Amino acid sequence: MEASGDPRALHQAIEALGSLGTCGVVGAEPLGTEVSFDVNNLMIPGKGIRGILEGESLPDIFIPQLIELNAQGRFPFEKLVKFYSLDQINQAAKDSENGSTIKPIIRLSPA
């Protein structure tokens, strides 16, 4: 599992796989990021690379489970989010990039 979002770490994760191993990619590399690897090192031992989106969850099942866990106090999603006004959008982006917030949410003022 590669979750850092660093292309060098993804390259290393692919290289470190054993025969028939699969690297799950969950890190969010910037759009357009390319990673090079030796195709023969991938094919001959049967290695695989798989992109994973939202934990491969089924939203109709997963979201109600998260809501129930939150109601039980076992999933405090309020610690994962931070709200910003539209004029703070640049700060929201910076906070997301530097890791000071996990999920920035922009609140738009009513029209």
N, C-alpha and C positions, 0 to 999 in steps of 0.2 A: 504494500500500500504506500503510495507516494502522495503526501498531503502538503508539502511545503510550498508548492507553486514555484519552485526554483528549477529551471530547466537542467541545470547541472545535476541536481539531486535525482531528477527523473532519469537522466542518462545513467547515473550510477545504479539506480534501482533496476533498470533493465539489464545492465551488465551483471548485476549480482544474482539474478535469477538462476535457479537450477534448472535441470531438464524438466520440461513440461510445466514450468512455473509460469504464473501469470502476475503481472504487475497491474494493480488497480490504481487508476489515476483519479484522485479526488481533489488535488490542489488546483487552484485557479491561476494558471499561468496567464499573463497578459495576452490579449488577442493578437494573433499573428506570430506567437512564439513557436519556433521550430527547434526540434531536438534531433541530433544526428546519432545514429547507431549503426553498427555493422549488421547488415541484413542477414548474413550467414550465421552470425552469433545468435540471431533470433530464430531462424528457420531450422538449422541443423539440430539443436536440442529441443525444438518444439516449444519455444517460449511464446508467451502471449502478452498483449497490452490491451487493457480494457478501460475505457472512460466510464466513470460512475457518476451519475447525476442524481442528486437528492437521495443518496443511499439506496437507489433502486426501489424506493418505497412506492406503495400504492396510496395515493393521497386520500382516497375515500376511506381507507382503513387507518392510515398513519396519522392524519390530522386529528380525528376524534380521539385516538390514543394519546396524542400529545396534550390535547385539551384536558383529558381526564387526569393525566399525570400532573399537569399544572394545578388542577383543582385539588389534588392530593398534596400539593407542595413538593412534589418530587421532580418537577421540571420547571425551574424558575426562568422562563424565557425572557422575563423583564430584565434579567442581567445580561442578556445577549444583544439587546436592541438599545438604540439611542435615537431620540427624535431630534430633528433639526427643522428649522423653518427654511423656506425656499432660498432666502438670502444667505443662509449658512451652508449652501450646497458644496462650496469649495472646501469648507472645514470638514464636512461630512466625508468627502472623498479622501482628504488627508488622514482623518481619523481611521478610516477603513484601511488605507494603505499602510499606516504605521501600527495597526493592530490595537489601537486604543478603544475601538468598538468593533464588534463582530458584524452587526447588521445595522447600518445607518438607515433611518427611515425619514424621508422628506415629507413634511406636512405642508400641504398647499392651503393657503387661506381660501375661505369660501368666496365665490365671485360676488 
